[in-house]
Amino acid sequence: MRVIFLFALLLAGAASADDRPMTGAEFEAYSTGKTLTYADNGQVYGIEQYLPNRRVRWAFVDDTCRIGYWYENGQEICFVYEHDATPQCWTFHLNEGKLKARFVADPPRAALSEVNQTPEPLLCTGPDVGV
């Protein structure tokens, strides 16, 4: 009985660690210098390159790149892009070595999952090529 109780406590601790949003420092340490591809329900959603000084370059699938930055707001990581000054806030969670991103305005079930990671820059199309 005691072994079962200890095992249950370990499982509960592991689950809560996955559900705990990353801090800004944790997110920065994980993402800076990487280009991450995110999927929604198995379909590629977009790609973001994380640059030094909390700068980012984002593109939806087959779309032009958007330049912006991110900042920490409590447990949220908020992004602001040049084309739209409205903050887009997310919580990021590390799950089995990969990021899960939950848009704050979406229901709890909605999340993007990291499906690829590379140190290569995001290849931009459109008017911002070479930026």
C-alpha atoms as an extended CHARMM CRD file, in Angstrom:
* protein
*
       131  EXT
         1         1  MET       CA              0.0000000000        0.0000000000        0.0000000000  PROA      1               0.0000000000
         2         2  ARG       CA              2.8050000000        2.4070000000        0.8770000000  PROA      2               0.0000000000
         3         3  VAL       CA              4.5310000000        1.7680000000       -2.4650000000  PROA      3               0.0000000000
         4         4  ILE       CA              1.3030000000        2.5330000000       -4.3570000000  PROA      4               0.0000000000
         5         5  PHE       CA              0.8830000000        5.8040000000       -2.4420000000  PROA      5               0.0000000000
         6         6  LEU       CA              4.4680000000        6.8770000000       -3.2110000000  PROA      6               0.0000000000
         7         7  PHE       CA              4.0390000000        5.9540000000       -6.8760000000  PROA      7               0.0000000000
         8         8  ALA       CA              0.8090000000        7.9900000000       -7.0260000000  PROA      8               0.0000000000
         9         9  LEU       CA              2.6230000000       10.9850000000       -5.5020000000  PROA      9               0.0000000000
        10        10  LEU       CA              5.3990000000       10.7060000000       -8.0920000000  PROA      10              0.0000000000
        11        11  LEU       CA              2.8790000000       10.5770000000      -10.9350000000  PROA      11              0.0000000000
        12        12  ALA       CA              1.0050000000       13.5820000000       -9.5690000000  PROA      12              0.0000000000
        13        13  GLY       CA              4.2570000000       15.5550000000       -9.3140000000  PROA      13              0.0000000000
        14        14  ALA       CA              5.2040000000       14.6920000000      -12.8970000000  PROA      14              0.0000000000
        15        15  ALA       CA              1.7930000000       15.7250000000      -14.1980000000  PROA      15              0.0000000000
        16        16  SER       CA              1.8690000000       19.0440000000      -12.3640000000  PROA      16              0.0000000000
        17        17  ALA       CA              5.3830000000       19.8040000000      -13.6610000000  PROA      17              0.0000000000
        18        18  ASP       CA              4.0910000000       19.4200000000      -17.2340000000  PROA      18              0.0000000000
        19        19  ASP       CA              1.1350000000       21.7030000000      -16.4780000000  PROA      19              0.0000000000
        20        20  ARG       CA              3.2190000000       24.4280000000      -14.8420000000  PROA      20              0.0000000000
        21        21  PRO       CA              3.7620000000       27.3110000000      -17.2540000000  PROA      21              0.0000000000
        22        22  MET       CA              7.3970000000       28.0880000000      -18.0340000000  PROA      22              0.0000000000
        23        23  THR       CA              8.8250000000       31.2970000000      -16.6360000000  PROA      23              0.0000000000
        24        24  GLY       CA             10.1820000000       33.9090000000      -19.0200000000  PROA      24              0.0000000000
        25        25  ALA       CA             13.7390000000       32.8780000000      -18.1220000000  PROA      25              0.0000000000
        26        26  GLU       CA             12.9660000000       29.1820000000      -18.7670000000  PROA      26              0.0000000000
        27        27  PHE       CA             11.2780000000       29.9830000000      -22.0720000000  PROA      27              0.0000000000
        28        28  GLU       CA             14.1710000000       32.2200000000      -23.1500000000  PROA      28              0.0000000000
        29        29  ALA       CA             16.7670000000       29.5800000000      -22.2490000000  PROA      29              0.0000000000
        30        30  TYR       CA             14.8620000000       26.9030000000      -24.1630000000  PROA      30              0.0000000000
        31        31  SER       CA             13.9570000000       28.8590000000      -27.2920000000  PROA      31              0.0000000000
        32        32  THR       CA             16.7170000000       31.4000000000      -28.0600000000  PROA      32              0.0000000000
        33        33  GLY       CA             18.7370000000       30.4300000000      -31.1230000000  PROA      33              0.0000000000
        34        34  LYS       CA             16.1470000000       27.9310000000      -32.3370000000  PROA      34              0.0000000000
        35        35  THR       CA             13.5250000000       27.8540000000      -35.0460000000  PROA      35              0.0000000000
        36        36  LEU       CA             10.5190000000       25.8590000000      -33.8810000000  PROA      36              0.0000000000
        37        37  THR       CA              7.7020000000       24.4330000000      -35.9680000000  PROA      37              0.0000000000
        38        38  TYR       CA              4.3030000000       24.1930000000      -34.2490000000  PROA      38              0.0000000000
        39        39  ALA       CA              1.3330000000       22.0080000000      -35.1520000000  PROA      39              0.0000000000
        40        40  ASP       CA             -2.3240000000       22.0830000000      -34.2060000000  PROA      40              0.0000000000
        41        41  ASN       CA             -3.8920000000       18.6100000000      -34.0670000000  PROA      41              0.0000000000
        42        42  GLY       CA             -1.0900000000       17.2110000000      -36.2230000000  PROA      42              0.0000000000
        43        43  GLN       CA             -1.3180000000       19.9230000000      -38.9090000000  PROA      43              0.0000000000
        44        44  VAL       CA              1.5990000000       22.3570000000      -39.1910000000  PROA      44              0.0000000000
        45        45  TYR       CA              0.3790000000       25.7440000000      -38.0060000000  PROA      45              0.0000000000
        46        46  GLY       CA              3.4420000000       27.9700000000      -38.2140000000  PROA      46              0.0000000000
        47        47  ILE       CA              7.1530000000       28.4480000000      -37.5850000000  PROA      47              0.0000000000
        48        48  GLU       CA              8.8940000000       30.8640000000      -35.2330000000  PROA      48              0.0000000000
        49        49  GLN       CA             12.5460000000       31.7890000000      -35.0150000000  PROA      49              0.0000000000
        50        50  TYR       CA             13.6800000000       32.9460000000      -31.5730000000  PROA      50              0.0000000000
        51        51  LEU       CA             16.4080000000       35.5550000000      -31.8390000000  PROA      51              0.0000000000
        52        52  PRO       CA             18.5740000000       37.1720000000      -29.1250000000  PROA      52              0.0000000000
        53        53  ASN       CA             17.0750000000       39.9270000000      -26.9700000000  PROA      53              0.0000000000
        54        54  ARG       CA             13.6090000000       38.3370000000      -27.0710000000  PROA      54              0.0000000000
        55        55  ARG       CA             13.1100000000       39.1620000000      -30.7470000000  PROA      55              0.0000000000
        56        56  VAL       CA             11.1340000000       36.7730000000      -32.9710000000  PROA      56              0.0000000000
        57        57  ARG       CA             10.3320000000       36.0770000000      -36.5930000000  PROA      57              0.0000000000
        58        58  TRP       CA              7.0020000000       34.2490000000      -37.1620000000  PROA      58              0.0000000000
        59        59  ALA       CA              5.2650000000       32.8570000000      -40.2490000000  PROA      59              0.0000000000
        60        60  PHE       CA              2.0420000000       30.9410000000      -40.6590000000  PROA      60              0.0000000000
        61        61  VAL       CA              2.2820000000       28.1360000000      -43.2070000000  PROA      61              0.0000000000
        62        62  ASP       CA              2.8090000000       29.6450000000      -46.6880000000  PROA      62              0.0000000000
        63        63  ASP       CA              2.6570000000       33.2240000000      -45.3820000000  PROA      63              0.0000000000
        64        64  THR       CA              5.0790000000       36.1460000000      -45.1010000000  PROA      64              0.0000000000
        65        65  CYS       CA              7.2400000000       36.5850000000      -42.0210000000  PROA      65              0.0000000000
        66        66  ARG       CA              6.2070000000       38.8350000000      -39.1680000000  PROA      66              0.0000000000
        67        67  ILE       CA              8.8900000000       40.4900000000      -37.0440000000  PROA      67              0.0000000000
        68        68  GLY       CA              8.2610000000       41.0730000000      -33.3560000000  PROA      68              0.0000000000
        69        69  TYR       CA              9.3180000000       40.5550000000      -29.7800000000  PROA      69              0.0000000000
        70        70  TRP       CA              8.0700000000       38.7880000000      -26.6810000000  PROA      70              0.0000000000
        71        71  TYR       CA              7.8120000000       39.7000000000      -23.0120000000  PROA      71              0.0000000000
        72        72  GLU       CA              6.7840000000       37.9880000000      -19.8070000000  PROA      72              0.0000000000
        73        73  ASN       CA              3.4770000000       38.9900000000      -18.2070000000  PROA      73              0.0000000000
        74        74  GLY       CA              2.9100000000       36.9430000000      -15.0470000000  PROA      74              0.0000000000
        75        75  GLN       CA              2.6860000000       33.3200000000      -16.2020000000  PROA      75              0.0000000000
        76        76  GLU       CA              2.1380000000       34.3580000000      -19.8040000000  PROA      76              0.0000000000
        77        77  ILE       CA              4.5620000000       34.9360000000      -22.6670000000  PROA      77              0.0000000000
        78        78  CYS       CA              3.1510000000       37.7100000000      -24.8540000000  PROA      78              0.0000000000
        79        79  PHE       CA              4.1570000000       38.4350000000      -28.4400000000  PROA      79              0.0000000000
        80        80  VAL       CA              3.7940000000       41.7420000000      -30.2790000000  PROA      80              0.0000000000
        81        81  TYR       CA              4.4010000000       41.8950000000      -34.0280000000  PROA      81              0.0000000000
        82        82  GLU       CA              5.0620000000       44.8850000000      -36.2640000000  PROA      82              0.0000000000
        83        83  HSD       CA              1.8600000000       44.3270000000      -38.2820000000  PROA      83              0.0000000000
        84        84  ASP       CA             -0.3740000000       44.2740000000      -35.1690000000  PROA      84              0.0000000000
        85        85  ALA       CA              0.4460000000       45.8670000000      -31.8110000000  PROA      85              0.0000000000
        86        86  THR       CA             -2.1530000000       43.7220000000      -29.9890000000  PROA      86              0.0000000000
        87        87  PRO       CA             -0.3160000000       41.3560000000      -27.6060000000  PROA      87              0.0000000000
        88        88  GLN       CA             -0.8370000000       37.6590000000      -28.3340000000  PROA      88              0.0000000000
        89        89  CYS       CA             -0.3830000000       35.9110000000      -24.9690000000  PROA      89              0.0000000000
        90        90  TRP       CA              0.3840000000       32.2400000000      -24.4350000000  PROA      90              0.0000000000
        91        91  THR       CA              1.4790000000       29.9090000000      -21.6960000000  PROA      91              0.0000000000
        92        92  PHE       CA              4.3050000000       27.5500000000      -22.6230000000  PROA      92              0.0000000000
        93        93  HSD       CA              4.7560000000       24.1390000000      -21.0540000000  PROA      93              0.0000000000
        94        94  LEU       CA              7.6230000000       21.7010000000      -21.4840000000  PROA      94              0.0000000000
        95        95  ASN       CA              6.1730000000       18.2300000000      -22.0290000000  PROA      95              0.0000000000
        96        96  GLU       CA              8.4800000000       15.2780000000      -22.7310000000  PROA      96              0.0000000000
        97        97  GLY       CA             11.2050000000       17.6490000000      -23.9470000000  PROA      97              0.0000000000
        98        98  LYS       CA              8.9530000000       19.5690000000      -26.3590000000  PROA      98              0.0000000000
        99        99  LEU       CA              6.9650000000       22.7820000000      -26.0230000000  PROA      99              0.0000000000
       100       100  LYS       CA              3.2120000000       22.9950000000      -25.7960000000  PROA      100             0.0000000000
       101       101  ALA       CA              1.7560000000       26.4550000000      -26.2790000000  PROA      101             0.0000000000
       102       102  ARG       CA             -1.6990000000       27.3920000000      -25.0520000000  PROA      102             0.0000000000
       103       103  PHE       CA             -3.2400000000       30.6040000000      -26.3420000000  PROA      103             0.0000000000
       104       104  VAL       CA             -4.6730000000       32.4080000000      -23.3210000000  PROA      104             0.0000000000
       105       105  ALA       CA             -7.9130000000       33.3460000000      -25.1090000000  PROA      105             0.0000000000
       106       106  ASP       CA             -8.5970000000       29.7300000000      -26.1920000000  PROA      106             0.0000000000
       107       107  PRO       CA            -10.2720000000       27.0020000000      -24.1650000000  PROA      107             0.0000000000
       108       108  PRO       CA             -7.8780000000       24.8190000000      -22.1380000000  PROA      108             0.0000000000
       109       109  ARG       CA             -7.9840000000       22.0330000000      -24.7330000000  PROA      109             0.0000000000
       110       110  ALA       CA             -6.5570000000       24.2210000000      -27.4940000000  PROA      110             0.0000000000
       111       111  ALA       CA             -2.7640000000       23.9510000000      -27.7430000000  PROA      111             0.0000000000
       112       112  LEU       CA              0.0170000000       24.0480000000      -30.2860000000  PROA      112             0.0000000000
       113       113  SER       CA              2.7360000000       21.4110000000      -30.0870000000  PROA      113             0.0000000000
       114       114  GLU       CA              6.3770000000       21.6890000000      -31.0920000000  PROA      114             0.0000000000
       115       115  VAL       CA              6.9500000000       19.1910000000      -33.9050000000  PROA      115             0.0000000000
       116       116  ASN       CA             10.3520000000       20.2690000000      -35.2180000000  PROA      116             0.0000000000
       117       117  GLN       CA             13.3670000000       22.2000000000      -34.0010000000  PROA      117             0.0000000000
       118       118  THR       CA             16.3610000000       23.5130000000      -35.9280000000  PROA      118             0.0000000000
       119       119  PRO       CA             19.1490000000       26.0550000000      -35.4330000000  PROA      119             0.0000000000
       120       120  GLU       CA             18.6090000000       27.1990000000      -39.0560000000  PROA      120             0.0000000000
       121       121  PRO       CA             16.9390000000       30.5830000000      -39.6560000000  PROA      121             0.0000000000
       122       122  LEU       CA             13.3440000000       30.8640000000      -40.7910000000  PROA      122             0.0000000000
       123       123  LEU       CA             13.2040000000       31.2210000000      -44.5720000000  PROA      123             0.0000000000
       124       124  CYS       CA             10.9680000000       34.1690000000      -45.2940000000  PROA      124             0.0000000000
       125       125  THR       CA              8.9270000000       34.8130000000      -48.4100000000  PROA      125             0.0000000000
       126       126  GLY       CA              7.3110000000       38.0230000000      -49.5250000000  PROA      126             0.0000000000
       127       127  PRO       CA              8.2860000000       41.6370000000      -48.9270000000  PROA      127             0.0000000000
       128       128  ASP       CA             10.4770000000       40.9790000000      -45.8600000000  PROA      128             0.0000000000
       129       129  VAL       CA             12.8980000000       38.5980000000      -47.6030000000  PROA      129             0.0000000000
       130       130  GLY       CA             16.3770000000       38.9890000000      -46.1850000000  PROA      130             0.0000000000
       131       131  VAL       CA             15.1850000000       40.7850000000      -43.0330000000  PROA      131             0.0000000000
